[in-house]
């Protein structure tokens, strides 16, 4: 399992993993995500470790502790960054088909970021857009939008995601079976 992406060194990033229990359905994934969030909040020093759903269904972390939750069928991850405006994390274990890649990534993104010109896999870029969506939409200032409308660009060796001109840096780490993307909107 890859580590949570490094690179957000200026921020205190607290991440915790939890397994999803059988039968690996939505209720078990939700519970594992909340267990991971509680553990990440504890590690970050939060007194309140309860993460309810807001009316739209997103996790609502305690004030001052921006956080995000993601899961696969078998694994949940929560990340907390005290003082950040918003955080987005995504973990992906699925193979992203060429058709999904063509739908989610613009032609320019495919040319610049995928091999042979770029260094990212479709799964990594899918995770990057999901993490950026959570971080950008978590500030509440951009309104409703679809995650594939986010633009990804390489900038000075890093990956930058933006929507309506609002950028966020995305860090990625992968192994053969799992890709993790992390985006942080500074406070």
TAJO-V352925 format. One record per helix or strand of 2 or more residues. SS is the DSSP state (alpha for helix, beta for strand). FROM is the first residue (numbers start at 1). LEN is the number of residues. Records with the same first field share a line. If there is no record, write none. Layout:
SS: FROM-LEN + FROM-LEN
This chain:
beta: 14-6 + 52-2 + 59-2 + 65-7 + 75-8 + 86-7 + 151-5 + 158-6 + 166-9 + 179-7
alpha: 26-19 + 98-7 + 107-7 + 122-17 + 147-3
